[in-house]
Amino acid sequence: MRMQLAPPQPPDKVKVLCSKCRVPFREKVKNVREGFQVQCPNCTKLITFSTDSADPGVQRAFTEVRRIKNGMMLSINRGDGGFSG
């Protein structure tokens, strides 16, 4: 009897690096979008997600979210229903 393993799920959170205290924290992928604001849980600095931000932590989070979403769309278009990351 063969067991089929479920395809790996894409991550639902990405790491964001605070530009003030340099402590990483995780934010949900669906929240990382243009204009969304979140406070760093360590130093309470307000971080605004913007595609033209000079903050490298925000840029890295946007890049990671784009990679995750492109991987999900690729698997949907391919028709296998799974994540190929």
KESE-889403 format. One line per 3 residues: for each residue x, y, z of N, C-alpha, C. Coordinates in Angstrom, 2 decimals. Example, Ala and Ser with C-alpha at 12.3 -4.5 7.8 and 13.67 -1.06 7.14 Angstrom:
<pts>
13.19,-5.69,7.80,12.30,-4.50,7.80,13.20,-3.30,7.80 ~ 12.85,-2.25,7.08,13.67,-1.06,7.14,12.90,0.03,7.87
</pts>
This chain:
<pts>
0.85,-1.17,0.00,0.00,0.00,0.00,0.90,1.24,0.00 ~ 0.69,2.12,-0.96,1.49,3.34,-1.07,0.75,4.51,-0.46 ~ 1.48,5.28,0.31,0.90,6.50,0.88,1.28,7.68,0.00
0.33,8.52,-0.26,0.63,9.73,-1.00,0.82,10.87,-0.02 ~ 1.92,11.55,-0.17,2.18,12.70,0.68,1.53,13.93,0.09 ~ 1.01,14.76,0.95,0.41,16.01,0.49,1.52,16.92,-0.02
1.24,17.69,-1.07,2.26,18.62,-1.57,2.58,19.66,-0.51 ~ 3.82,20.12,-0.45,4.19,21.12,0.56,3.42,22.41,0.36 ~ 3.00,23.00,1.43,2.25,24.25,1.39,3.22,25.43,1.39
2.87,26.49,0.68,3.72,27.68,0.72,3.67,28.31,2.11 ~ 4.74,28.98,2.51,4.72,29.62,3.83,3.65,30.70,3.90 ~ 3.06,30.87,5.08,2.02,31.89,5.22,2.56,33.16,5.88
3.85,33.15,6.26,4.46,34.34,6.87,5.84,34.57,6.26 ~ 6.24,35.83,6.25,7.58,36.20,5.79,8.30,36.96,6.90 ~ 9.62,36.91,6.85,10.43,37.59,7.86,10.64,39.04,7.44
10.44,39.96,8.40,10.66,41.39,8.19,11.71,41.82,9.21 ~ 12.70,42.57,8.75,13.75,43.05,9.63,13.48,44.51,9.97 ~ 13.34,44.82,11.25,13.09,46.18,11.69,14.33,47.03,11.43
14.15,48.21,10.84,15.29,49.07,10.51,15.82,49.81,11.73 ~ 15.04,49.87,12.81,15.49,50.58,14.01,16.26,49.66,14.96 ~ 15.63,48.56,15.36,16.25,47.68,16.35,16.95,46.47,15.74
16.77,46.24,14.44,17.41,45.15,13.69,16.96,43.77,14.17 ~ 15.80,43.69,14.80,15.26,42.41,15.26,14.24,41.92,14.23 ~ 14.39,40.69,13.73,13.42,40.18,12.75,12.13,39.74,13.43
11.03,39.92,12.71,9.74,39.40,13.14,9.02,38.90,11.91 ~ 7.94,38.15,12.11,7.23,37.55,10.99,5.88,38.22,10.80 ~ 5.52,38.41,9.53,4.25,39.04,9.18,3.57,38.16,8.14
2.24,38.09,8.19,1.50,37.27,7.24,1.67,37.78,5.82 ~ 1.73,36.85,4.87,1.92,37.19,3.46,0.80,38.10,2.97 ~ -0.43,37.82,3.38,-1.56,38.62,2.91,-1.50,40.07,3.41
-0.76,40.33,4.48,-0.65,41.69,5.01,0.45,42.51,4.34 ~ 1.41,41.85,3.73,2.52,42.58,3.10,2.04,43.07,1.73 ~ 1.52,44.28,1.73,1.01,44.90,0.51,1.20,46.41,0.62
1.07,47.08,-0.49,1.27,48.53,-0.56,0.39,49.26,0.45 ~ 1.02,50.07,1.29,0.29,50.92,2.22,0.00,50.31,3.58 ~ 0.25,49.01,3.75,-0.02,48.37,5.04,1.02,48.80,6.06
0.59,49.06,7.29,1.49,49.46,8.35,1.42,48.46,9.50 ~ 2.59,48.21,10.09,2.68,47.29,11.22,3.72,47.85,12.18 ~ 3.53,47.56,13.46,4.50,47.98,14.46,5.44,46.83,14.76
6.72,47.17,14.92,7.70,46.17,15.34,7.33,45.73,16.75 ~ 7.22,44.42,16.98,6.85,43.96,18.33,7.93,44.21,19.37 ~ 9.16,44.50,18.96,10.24,44.71,19.89,10.36,46.18,20.31
10.39,47.10,19.33,10.64,48.51,19.64,9.44,49.41,19.31 ~ 8.37,48.86,18.79,7.12,49.56,18.42,7.31,50.62,17.33 ~ 8.36,50.52,16.53,8.52,51.42,15.39,7.47,51.06,14.35
6.84,52.07,13.77,5.83,51.85,12.74,6.53,51.62,11.41 ~ 6.26,50.49,10.79,6.85,50.13,9.51,5.75,50.16,8.47 ~ 5.97,50.94,7.41,5.01,51.06,6.33,5.54,50.30,5.13
4.73,49.38,4.62,5.12,48.62,3.44,4.81,49.43,2.18 ~ 5.85,49.70,1.41,5.72,50.46,0.18,6.73,49.90,-0.81 ~ 6.34,49.77,-2.07,7.24,49.20,-3.08,8.44,50.10,-3.35
8.32,51.40,-3.08,9.45,52.31,-3.31,10.17,52.68,-2.01 ~ 10.03,51.85,-0.99,10.67,52.09,0.30,12.18,51.92,0.19 ~ 12.91,52.74,0.93,14.37,52.62,0.98,14.82,51.62,2.04
13.91,51.16,2.86,14.20,50.22,3.94,14.48,48.83,3.35 ~ 15.70,48.29,3.54,16.01,46.98,2.97,15.17,45.84,3.56 ~ 14.72,45.96,4.80,13.86,44.94,5.40,12.52,44.86,4.70
11.97,46.01,4.33,10.69,46.06,3.61,10.87,45.54,2.19 ~ 11.95,45.93,1.53,12.22,45.46,0.17,12.37,43.94,0.15 ~ 13.08,43.39,1.13,13.29,41.95,1.20,11.96,41.23,1.42
11.09,41.80,2.26,9.78,41.18,2.51,8.94,41.18,1.24 ~ 8.94,42.29,0.49,8.20,42.35,-0.77,8.73,41.33,-1.77 ~ 10.04,41.17,-1.84,10.64,40.19,-2.75,10.21,38.78,-2.38
10.23,38.46,-1.10,9.85,37.14,-0.64,8.37,36.86,-0.92 ~ 7.52,37.85,-0.67,6.08,37.68,-0.94,5.85,37.46,-2.43 ~ 6.54,38.22,-3.26,6.40,38.06,-4.71,6.82,36.66,-5.14
7.92,36.16,-4.55,8.39,34.81,-4.88,7.36,33.75,-4.47 ~ 6.77,33.91,-3.29,5.76,32.97,-2.81,4.52,33.00,-3.70 ~ 4.04,34.19,-4.01,2.83,34.31,-4.83,3.06,33.81,-6.25
4.24,34.07,-6.82,4.54,33.56,-8.16,4.60,32.04,-8.16 ~ 5.14,31.46,-7.11,5.18,30.00,-7.00,3.80,29.40,-6.90 ~ 2.91,30.06,-6.18,1.53,29.56,-6.06,0.82,29.68,-7.40
1.01,30.78,-8.12,0.36,30.95,-9.42,0.91,29.96,-10.43 ~ 2.20,29.68,-10.36,2.81,28.72,-11.27,2.18,27.34,-11.07 ~ 1.99,26.94,-9.82,1.41,25.62,-9.57,-0.06,25.56,-9.98
-0.78,26.67,-9.85,-2.19,26.71,-10.27,-2.28,26.62,-11.78 ~ -1.44,27.37,-12.49,-1.46,27.36,-13.95,-1.02,26.02,-14.51 ~ -0.14,25.33,-13.80,0.34,24.04,-14.25,-0.71,22.96,-14.03
-1.62,23.20,-13.10,-2.72,22.27,-12.88,-2.46,21.19,-11.88 ~ -1.31,21.22,-11.19,-1.06,20.16,-10.22,-1.62,20.48,-8.84 ~ -2.02,21.74,-8.63,-2.66,22.09,-7.38,-1.71,22.20,-6.20
-0.47,21.84,-6.37,0.48,21.88,-5.27,1.45,23.04,-5.42 ~ 2.29,23.15,-4.45,3.31,24.20,-4.46,4.62,23.55,-4.85 ~ 5.32,24.14,-5.80,6.54,23.53,-6.31,7.79,24.23,-5.82
7.76,24.81,-4.63,8.87,25.60,-4.12,9.82,24.79,-3.41
</pts>
